[in-house]
Amino acid sequence: MPSVRKTFDQSGFGGWPRRTIVAAMVALLLLSVEASHAGWLSDVFKGTSKQAKQSPSPKRTAVPKPAASSKPARVAKPAAAPNRRTAKAVAPRAAAKPSVSKTVATTCEPSKFRIVLDVGHTAQSEGAISARNVSEFVYNLRLTQRIEEKLKAEGFTETKLLLTEGKARASLVKRVAAANNLPANLFLSIHHDSVPKKFLEDWEFGGRKSRFSDRFSGYSVFVSSNNPEYKASLSIAELLAKEMKAQGLKYAEQYSQPIMGRYQHPLLNKETGVYSYDKLIVLKKTRMAAVLLEAGSIINRDEELQMDSAERRDIISSGVVAAIKEYCDRRWGILGPL
Ligand SMILES: [Zn+2]
């Protein structure tokens, strides 16, 4: 919101002593950081004390630390949101050439683009169970961590991996609140797919009775037309699905078919696999562009093996990063800097 910044910059502060102004600004900054981050941090940096079980390759790298103990942790994450005004107010003059003040940047500045990467489900409510008895939460966490790494490496430093705890529904509300409080510019929820119960078949894996369905496979991308930023959501969804396809992946076509019963959804893009899923809480209650990616099926025995590989995680994260870069550039060109 450039207009907010402009107002703040031009307010002038009359004839106040300079030192008082600076002190007041610092105080304001500290206050706003405290106020706006309390909720965010408690939601985001809780981590999972009880990790989900049975990962086939349990690499638990860089799971955000529990927030319980640590105040200092929050300082390490100076969010762009509350700081923007202050940052601009503290150091505007050196660069301020009147002639360029109206120039609108047309390329994306990743460091100002705030992304929430939502890890689908929780350690307590793990989502689907794979053909080899691994919880969806484990898959979601590993893939989201890889996406986070790649985004940060590309300069999207304001990327937050969102881990929530507790039961399914309550966790959805927490996710939405975390994203809205930041506020994020983009909310991306990461999941892995399964099938309705009626499709499940029995087999044995690792000496245990297990269930699978090789009938369906593929990724899918969902948006909600109830999201207040629906156009933007659709735009990033289209880019994301296009990138998934460009990576050689195939989308899950079954969601458009009546055989899916209540899981049938309108297919918005036949080429790339964007679906409408209006009622999803995390997509409709978030107040920024919001998209949910089902990265692939873990109930399909072949596809589960692929989803378990670092190569597939790399392919998917590269697609996600490419889509976000493209989206960031596009919205920047239209709306100007954040
Ligand atoms: Zn899920």
Residues whose N, C-alpha, C, O or C-beta is under 5 A from the ligand:
A	BS01	ZN	G120 G127 H191 H192
